C-alpha cells in the first residue's frame, strides 16, 4: 500500500498556506483553479517528497478552497 494524498477543506487559503508552507515547511507542488466549480485545489508536499510528488502526484496534502463561503455544522 502507498500513501497518495489527504484532502483538507480550508476557509482561508492564504492563512492555510501560511500555516502549512511557512510554519509547517511543506512546499506547493501544483495548483488547480476551477471557475465553473468555484474552487481551488492546492497540492503540497514535504521537502523530501517534492520530486516524487511532482513525478507521481503523490504523496501530497490537498488543500480544497471553495470560493463561496459555506458554514459547516457537523458534517454533510
Order of alpha helices (4+ residues) and beta strands (2+ residues): beta-alpha-beta-beta-alpha-beta
